[in-house]
Amino acid sequence: MPVRTETDADPGSAPGVGGDPALAAHLARLAGEVLIARRRDAVGLGARELRDLGDTAAQAVLAAELARLAPGDAVLSEEAVDDLARLVARRVWIIDPLDGTREYSEGRDDFAVHVALWQDGELVAGAVAMPARDQVLTTVLDPARPAPARRTAGAPVRLAVSRSRAPQLVHDVAERLGAELVPMGSAGVKAMAVVTGEVDAYLHAGGQYEWDSAAPVAVARAHGLHTSRVDGSALRYNRPDPSLPDLLVCRPELADLLLRAVADLTPTPREEA
């Protein structure tokens, strides 16, 4: 079954045909379909073998499609050797072929594929596929999809959190604010839960890389959400070191509250005498 997307445009045979958001959606959708097929057919494989199979298969299809449809663009991928020529490129695709390998290998539905395009210093297009849910969210808004419901006044803030290794900072913020923790899988799924209104925020401080957040951040921004580092500073992409260890995605009206809570809970380095 084809995955539903928030754009019906055909990416065509070049990045300009149908637009970059359509190309991002096409790439994420295609990799997701490959992941579903590989998992369905992987009879008798152990969890580690299935994770490796999924990573390899999704990377292969993304690399092939990018070489075919955007041959002049650079690529930064979790599953490929980092070609530092990207640092002088105008256009760089930042991809995570399989976000949530543990969830994928356990037969769960909360894993994702991330595809984002960075151009001239900014994220300009992105898509997050959740193939086991038949869904792709993109930087093109779907007028048929209702906006997330407004928060009930006085209701506890709902924070998406890792179901297996939530950072201590998230627990501390939740305790401070009386927030509700909502466990779920991959980073992309958690960020998209903010987009869809399932949760109010996704706060992470346990270590990530650019491919973990680029596509989710692009999609979240397009939907009017706040995105930043946990100290409130801007998220920067296509840097020499792709480490980008922390992230806040939230409803804009909650940004100040959450950033203040993080600041209050984060020790200030001592000044040297």
N, C-alpha and C positions, 0 to 999 in steps of 0.2 A: 504494500500500500504506500503511495507517495506521501511523504511527510508534508503536513500543512505548513505554509509559511505566511509571513505578513507581506509578501510581495508576489504578484503573479508574473512579473516581468521575466522574459526569457533572456538569460545572460548572453546568448548568441555565441559568437566565435571570437570575441575580443572584449577586453575589459570595458570599453566604452559603450558596447551594445547592451542596452538594458540597464546600464549603470553599474557602478561598483557595488552598491548594496545588493543588487540582484546576483552579481557574481559571487559575493560572499555567501549569500543564501544557497546558491547552487552548490558551492563547494562543501558547505557544512552539511547540506542535505545528502549529497552523494557519499561523503565519508560516513555519515550516520547509517545509510542503507547498507554499506559494506560492513560496518560493525555489527549490525543486526544479523546479517547473513552469516558472518563468520561465527558468531556466538551460537546461532541456531544449528549450524552444521558441525560444531566442534564437539562431537560425541567422545566422551572419555578423557578429555583434556583436564589437567589439573588447573588450579587457579592461576599459578604463575605462567604456565604455558598459554592459557587463554588471554591473559593480560598482554603477553608479548605478541601473540598472534594479532590481537586487536590493534595494538599500537602500530605494528609493522604494516598491516593492511591499510589502515586509515592514512598513515603517512604516505604510503605508496600512491594511493589514489589522489590525495591532495597535491603531492609533488608533480604527478603526471598532468593533472588538470591545470595547475598553475603554469607549468612549462608550455602547455598548449594554448591557454587562453590569455596569459599575461607573461609572455616570455621575457619582457624587458624589466620586470619587477624583481626586487630582491625578496628573500624569504627568511624569516626567523622562526624556527620550529623547535619544539621541545625534543622532537625525535630525529633531528638532523644535526650534522656538524655545523657550528656557527660560522658562516662566511662573513667576515668583518667588512667585506665590500658593501654590506648593507648600510654602513655608517655614512657613506657618501651617496647613497641612492636617494632619489626623491620619493619613491614609492616602495614600501616594505610590507609584505603580508606577514602578520604575526599570528601563528597558528598553534593550537594544541589539538592534535589528532584524536586524542582520547583523554578527556578530563574526567577523572574518577575511575581509575583502573580497578580499584578494589570493588566498587559497586558493579562495574561491568562484569568482573569475573564471578561475582556472587549471584548473577542473574537478576539484579535489581534494575529499576528504571531510572534512578537518579544519577546518571552519568551524562556527559555532554561532549560536543565537538565545538571548538572555538575557532572562528576565522575573523580576523580584523585586518583592515588596511590602514596603515600609517602613511601620511603623505605630507611632506613639507612641515613636519613638526607636530602634526595633529592626527588623531584618529578620525578618519572621514567615513568609514563604513565598517559594518560588522554584522555577524550573525552567530547565534548560539543555537545549535541543534540539540534537542533532547529526543533522540531517535526512538527510544523505547516508549515515548509518550506521543509520538507522531506530531512533533511540534518543532518549529524553528522560529525564534524571535529575532528580528532584525532591526536595523536603524531606520527602516521604513515603517511608519505607523500604520496599523490596520484600522481603518475607520469602522469596521464591523465589530471590532473587539471592544467591549465596554471598558471604560476606565476603571481602575481599582476603586473599590468602595472607600468612602471617607472614613477616617478613624473615628471611633466612638469616643467622645470626650471622657477623659479619665481612664480609658482602657489601658492596660499595661502594654508597653512597647514589646512587639514580638521580634526577637532576634534569631535569624537563621544561624545555626551552629553545626559544626561537624558532629556527626553521630558517634565518632570514635576518638577524636583527639582535639577537642575544643581548646583553644588557647586560654590560659589563665586569665588574660585581660578581659576576655568576653564574659567569663564567669563573674569577675569582679565588677564589671560594668552592669551586668544583669542584677547583681545583688544590690548595687548602689541605687539603681533606678527602679527596682522592683519589676524588672522585665521578665517576659516569658521566653524561655529558650525553646526553639523549634528545631529538633535534629533533622538533618538531611544530608545528602551525599556531596557531590562535587561542588567546586567553587562556582562553576557556571550555573548549576541548578540553584544554588543558594542566592546568587545575584539575580537570577531570573524570577525567583520567588518574590523579590522586592518589586520587580516590574509588574508582575501579575497581581500583586496585593496580598499574596499568601502570608507574607511577613512584612514588617515595617523597615527592617534594616539587616544588612549583612556587614558585620565587623570582623576583620581578620588581622591578626598580628603574629602569626606563627611561621612566617616565611613563605614566600611565593616568588614566581618569576613573571616576566612580562606576558608570556603566553597564557598564564593562569587568569589574568585580569583584562587583557586588552579588549577582546571581543565583548565580554560582559559589561565592561565600562562603556564601550561605544554604544551598545544597545541601551544601557541604563540612561546615559546622557540624552539620547534621542527621545526617551520617554519622560524627560523632565526631572530625573532623579539627581540627587547630590552624589558626586563621586570625588574622593580625595584620598590622600594618605591619612593615617589616624591622627596626625598632628595638624590636619587641615591643609597641608601643602598640596600642590598640584601633582598629579600622576604624570610622569614623563616616560615616554616610550622610545624605542630604538636607541638605547644608550649602549656604550661599550660593554658594561656589565649588565646583563639582563635581569639581575636580581631586583625584585620589587616586593619587599617582604610584607607590607601591610596595606590594608585597603578598608575604606568605608563606602558602602553604597546604601543610601537611605532615602526615605521621603524627605523632601527639602525642608519641611517644617520641623524635622527632628534633628537636623544636622548640628545646630548649635548645642542642643542638649547633649547629644552623644559626644561631640568633640570636647565639651567641657568636662564630661565625666571621665573621658580618657585622660585629659590633661591633669585632672585632680588625682588620678590613680597612677600617673607615670612619674617616677622619681626624677627630680631635676638634678643634673650633674653638678657636683660641688665645684665652686669656683676655686681656682688655685690661689693660694695665699701670695 
